[in-house]
Amino acid sequence: MTKLRTTFIWCGVLGVGSALLLSLTGATAIVPPLHSLVEHGGASQLLATAVLALNTWVLLMLLALSNRNSREAASLAAAKPRGGLGHPRTAVREALEQVRSVRGAADPAQAESLVGGRSAVRGARAETPYAVIRALVWALPALGFIGTAAEMSRSIRGLSGAMHGTANYADLSGILVSDVIRPLASAFGITLFALGSSVVCHLLVSFVHTREERLLLELDELVLTRLSEAAGGVGSRRDLAAEAEAAEAMSVAMRAAANGVKELSGELNRLRTEASQVRFDAREAKPDRTEEVIQHLGNIGAQLGAIGEGMDRDMVLTPVRTRGRVPGQNGFPGGRDLPPGGPGMPGDPGDGVF
């Protein structure tokens, strides 16, 4: 950062000095709009010198940045084929040395995060000088318009003096030509020059900035390649192991779900068998096993809900088993005795099937 500030200051000093030298020696004749303003003196000369100084300042800064980009490109080209570190005192060498320092990190993800953060810092640091240069470029049209306003103000003052200081038409026409028409003719020259130079400088800034961004992208690619080579593929092997564990867990969950569905199917078959044996007493029209059927249906619904909840959460089914009939207690839960005249065995005449 200190080196960049020093370069910026020296370019500004050289730009202002060269503009003053050209203005004082009359060498601005190569640029007619500026030369006419310099000859007028006063504020016009100051504005013309400022426009020339800004142009020289921007061009010197772009030249310095282009020289730095050339050194970085040469260092990057030297580091690619042989796996070296590039030329000393370059951003390429600094970045590759940082990769070497984090190569032995225990966590590859942490190393990649550190390298990514440093890459973001390099990008932000490279953007700083271009922000200042763009500000100088956009100041050129403003100075051009100020120069135009100054020349128009001067021509209006000349017109006022011509109206009050002449007694005949010949003197008036001479003063109008020298003090009014000539300043108006050159009033927009400074604006045209400032606009044209700002367009050229903006294009040059875009070219230099694009080249530096391309170099930064190539450097990031080289850094990631070196980092992946240093990691030795540990991260990819860990990912494969995690995927294998997830697949195994899914397989176990699916097998558990299949077993739960199989048990549920057995419960349904048992319920269907029992339901086919239910009879109504034809004479009393009184269902005697309806409560048991309703209880089994409720248990089946609870089992389905438990299976769905388990598959949504852990993919493990836990079927809820219902209490069946207790042998030795008349075939009904709780040992409930059949009332007299209850239903007979399946197949007895006069019984209806429920």
C-alpha positions in Angstrom: 0.0 0.0 0.0 2.9 2.4 0.8 4.5 1.7 -2.5 1.2 2.4 -4.4 0.8 5.7 -2.6 4.3 6.7 -3.4 3.8 5.8 -7.1 0.6 7.8 -7.1 2.2 10.9 -5.6 5.2 10.8 -7.9 3.0 10.5 -11.0 1.0 13.5 -9.8 4.1 15.5 -9.2 5.5 14.6 -12.7 2.1 15.4 -14.3 1.8 18.8 -12.8 5.4 19.6 -13.4 5.3 18.6 -17.1 2.1 20.6 -17.6 3.5 23.7 -16.1 6.7 23.3 -18.2 4.7 23.0 -21.4 2.5 25.9 -20.5 5.4 28.2 -19.6 7.5 27.3 -22.6 4.7 27.6 -25.1 5.0 23.9 -26.1 1.2 23.6 -25.8 1.0 24.7 -29.5 0.7 21.1 -30.4 -2.8 21.2 -28.8 -4.6 24.2 -30.3 -7.5 24.3 -27.8 -5.2 24.3 -24.9 -2.8 26.7 -26.6 -5.4 29.4 -27.2 -6.5 29.2 -23.5 -2.9 29.4 -22.3 -2.4 32.5 -24.5 -5.4 34.2 -22.9 -3.8 34.0 -19.4 -5.7 34.2 -16.1 -8.2 31.5 -15.2 -8.3 30.1 -18.7 -4.6 29.4 -18.6 -5.0 27.8 -15.2 -7.8 25.5 -16.4 -5.9 24.5 -19.5 -2.8 23.6 -17.4 -5.0 21.6 -15.0 -6.5 19.6 -17.9 -3.1 18.9 -19.3 -1.8 17.9 -15.8 -4.6 15.4 -15.2 -4.1 13.8 -18.6 -0.4 13.4 -17.9 -1.1 12.1 -14.4 -3.5 9.4 -15.6 -1.2 8.3 -18.4 1.8 8.0 -16.0 -0.3 6.0 -13.5 -1.5 3.6 -16.3 2.1 3.2 -17.5 3.2 2.3 -14.0 0.4 -0.2 -13.5 1.0 -1.7 -16.9 4.7 -2.2 -16.0 3.6 -3.9 -12.8 1.2 -6.2 -14.7 4.0 -7.2 -17.1 6.3 -8.2 -14.2 3.4 -10.2 -12.6 2.7 -11.9 -15.9 6.4 -12.9 -16.3 6.5 -14.2 -12.7 3.3 -16.2 -13.3 4.7 -17.7 -16.5 7.9 -18.7 -14.7 5.9 -20.4 -11.8 3.6 -22.5 -14.0 5.8 -25.1 -15.8 8.4 -25.9 -13.3 6.3 -25.6 -10.2 8.4 -22.8 -8.8 7.5 -19.6 -6.9 8.0 -17.0 -9.6 10.1 -13.9 -9.5 10.9 -12.2 -6.1 8.9 -9.2 -4.9 5.8 -10.1 -6.9 2.3 -10.9 -5.8 2.6 -14.3 -7.5 5.5 -15.3 -5.3 3.8 -14.0 -2.2 0.6 -16.0 -3.0 2.5 -19.3 -3.7 4.6 -18.9 -0.5 1.3 -18.5 1.5 0.1 -21.8 -0.1 3.3 -23.5 1.0 2.8 -22.2 4.5 -0.8 -23.6 4.8 0.1 -26.9 3.0 0.5 -28.8 6.2 -2.9 -27.7 7.7 -4.9 -30.5 9.3 -8.2 -29.4 7.8 -8.1 -28.9 4.0 -11.3 -26.9 4.1 -9.8 -24.4 6.5 -6.8 -24.1 4.2 -9.0 -23.4 1.2 -11.0 -20.8 3.2 -7.8 -19.1 4.2 -6.5 -19.0 0.6 -9.9 -17.7 -0.6 -9.8 -14.9 1.9 -6.3 -13.9 0.8 -7.5 -14.0 -2.8 -10.3 -11.6 -2.0 -7.9 -9.2 -0.3 -5.6 -9.3 -3.4 -8.6 -8.4 -5.6 -9.7 -5.5 -3.4 -6.2 -4.2 -3.1 -5.8 -4.3 -6.9 -9.0 -2.4 -7.4 -7.9 0.6 -5.2 -5.6 2.5 -7.8 -8.2 2.2 -10.5 -10.9 3.9 -8.4 -8.6 7.0 -8.0 -7.7 6.9 -11.7 -11.3 6.8 -12.7 -12.0 9.8 -10.5 -9.3 11.8 -12.3 -10.7 10.7 -15.7 -14.2 11.8 -14.8 -12.8 15.2 -13.5 -11.6 16.0 -17.0 -15.0 16.8 -18.6 -15.9 18.9 -15.5 -12.7 21.0 -16.0 -13.6 21.3 -19.7 -17.0 22.7 -19.0 -15.6 25.1 -16.4 -13.1 26.3 -19.1 -16.0 26.9 -21.5 -17.9 28.9 -18.9 -14.8 31.0 -18.3 -14.4 31.8 -22.0 -18.0 32.7 -22.4 -17.9 34.9 -19.4 -14.8 36.6 -20.9 -16.5 37.2 -24.2 -19.5 38.8 -22.4 -17.2 41.1 -20.6 -15.6 42.0 -23.9 -19.0 42.8 -25.4 -19.8 45.1 -22.5 -16.5 46.9 -22.9 -17.0 47.2 -26.7 -20.4 48.8 -26.2 -19.2 51.4 -23.8 -15.7 52.1 -25.2 -16.3 52.7 -28.9 -17.7 55.7 -30.7 -18.0 54.3 -34.3 -18.8 51.1 -36.1 -15.2 50.4 -37.2 -13.9 50.4 -33.6 -16.9 48.4 -32.4 -16.4 45.7 -35.1 -12.7 45.4 -34.3 -13.3 45.0 -30.5 -16.1 42.4 -31.2 -13.8 40.3 -33.3 -10.9 40.4 -30.9 -12.7 40.3 -27.5 -16.0 38.6 -28.2 -16.0 36.4 -31.3 -12.6 34.9 -30.8 -13.3 33.8 -27.1 -16.6 32.4 -28.2 -15.0 30.4 -31.0 -12.5 28.8 -28.7 -14.9 28.5 -25.7 -15.9 24.9 -26.6 -12.5 23.8 -27.7 -11.4 23.0 -24.1 -14.6 21.0 -23.6 -14.0 19.0 -26.7 -10.4 18.3 -25.8 -11.4 17.3 -22.2 -14.2 15.0 -23.4 -12.0 13.4 -26.1 -9.1 12.9 -23.7 -11.4 11.4 -21.0 -12.7 8.9 -23.5 -9.2 7.8 -24.5 -8.1 7.6 -20.9 -11.2 5.6 -19.9 -10.4 3.0 -22.7 -6.8 2.7 -21.5 -8.0 2.2 -17.9 -10.3 -0.5 -19.0 -7.6 -2.3 -21.0 -5.1 -2.2 -18.1 -7.7 -3.2 -15.5 -8.9 -6.1 -17.6 -5.4 -7.5 -18.0 -4.8 -7.3 -14.3 -8.1 -9.1 -13.5 -7.1 -11.8 -16.0 -3.7 -12.2 -14.2 -5.4 -12.4 -10.8 -7.8 -15.2 -12.1 -4.8 -17.1 -13.4 -3.0 -16.7 -10.1 -6.1 -18.0 -8.2 -6.3 -21.0 -10.5 -2.6 -21.8 -9.9 -3.0 -21.4 -6.2 -6.0 -23.8 -6.1 -4.1 -26.3 -8.2 -1.1 -26.2 -5.8 -3.5 -26.5 -2.8 -5.3 -29.5 -4.2 -2.0 -31.2 -5.0 -0.8 -30.6 -1.5 -4.0 -31.9 0.0 -3.5 -35.2 -1.9 -7.1 -35.8 -2.5 -8.0 -36.1 1.2 -11.1 -34.0 0.8 -12.4 -36.1 -2.0 -11.8 -39.4 -0.1 -13.7 -38.0 2.9 -16.6 -37.0 0.7 -16.7 -40.5 -0.8 -16.6 -42.1 2.7 -19.4 -39.8 3.9 -21.5 -40.7 0.8 -20.9 -44.4 1.5 -22.0 -44.0 5.1 -25.2 -42.2 4.1 -26.0 -44.9 1.5 -25.5 -47.6 4.1 -27.8 -45.7 6.6 -30.4 -45.3 3.9 -30.2 -49.0 3.1 -30.7 -50.0 6.8 -33.7 -47.6 7.1 -35.3 -49.0 3.9 -34.9 -52.6 5.2 -36.5 -51.6 8.5 -39.3 -50.0 6.7 -39.8 -53.1 4.5 -40.0 -55.3 7.6 -42.5 -53.0 9.2 -44.7 -53.1 6.1 -44.4 -56.9 6.0 -45.6 -57.1 9.7 -48.4 -54.7 8.9 -49.5 -56.9 6.0 -49.6 -59.9 8.4 -51.8 -58.0 10.8 -54.2 -57.1 8.0 -54.4 -60.7 6.9 -55.1 -61.8 10.4 -57.8 -59.1 10.7 -59.4 -60.3 7.5 -59.5 -63.9 8.7 -61.1 -62.9 12.0 -63.6 -60.6 10.3 -64.8 -63.4 8.1 -65.6 -65.4 11.3 -67.8 -62.7 12.9 -71.5 -63.6 12.9 -74.6 -61.7 14.0 -77.3 -63.3 16.0 -80.1 -63.5 13.5 -82.8 -63.7 16.2 -81.5 -60.8 18.4 -79.8 -58.8 15.6 -77.1 -58.0 18.1 -73.4 -57.8 17.0 -71.2 -59.5 19.5 -67.7 -59.0 17.9 -68.0 -55.5 16.5 -66.0 -53.9 19.2 -63.1 -56.2 18.6 -63.1 -55.4 14.9 -63.2 -51.7 15.6 -60.3 -52.1 18.0 -58.3 -53.9 15.4 -59.0 -51.2 12.8 -57.9 -48.5 15.3 -54.7 -50.3 16.0 -54.1 -50.6 12.2 -54.5 -46.8 11.9 -52.1 -46.2 14.8 -49.5 -48.5 13.1 -49.8 -46.6 9.8 -49.3 -43.3 11.6 -46.3 -44.6 13.5 -44.8 -45.9 10.2 -45.2 -42.6 8.5 -43.8 -40.6 11.4 -40.8 -42.9 11.6 -40.1 -42.7 7.8 -40.2 -38.9 8.0 -37.8 -38.7 11.0 -35.4 -41.6 11.0 -36.6 -43.9 8.3 -37.0 -46.6 10.9 -40.5 -48.2 11.4 -41.7 -49.4 14.8 -45.0 -51.2 14.3 -47.4 -51.1 17.3 -48.6 -54.6 18.0 -52.2 -55.1 19.1 -53.3 -57.5 21.8 -54.9 -60.5 20.2 -57.3 -63.0 21.7 -56.2 -64.8 24.8 -56.4 -68.6 24.3 -58.4 -70.4 26.9 -60.7 -67.5 27.7 -63.6 -68.2 25.3 -61.6 -66.6 22.4 -62.3 -63.0 23.5 -60.1 -60.4 25.2 -60.3 -60.2 28.9 -62.0 -63.6 29.3 -65.4 -62.1 28.7 -68.1 -64.8 28.8 -70.6 -65.1 26.0 -74.2 -64.5 26.9 -76.6 -67.3 26.5 -77.7 -67.7 23.0 -74.6 -66.1 21.6 -73.2 -66.7 18.2 -72.3 -70.2 17.2 -69.2 -71.5 15.5 -68.6 -70.5 11.9 -70.8 -72.4 9.6 -73.8 -72.8 12.0 -77.1 -72.4 10.3 -79.0 -69.2 10.8 -75.9 -67.0 11.4 -75.1 -64.0 9.2 -71.6 -63.1 8.2 -70.4 -59.6 9.3 
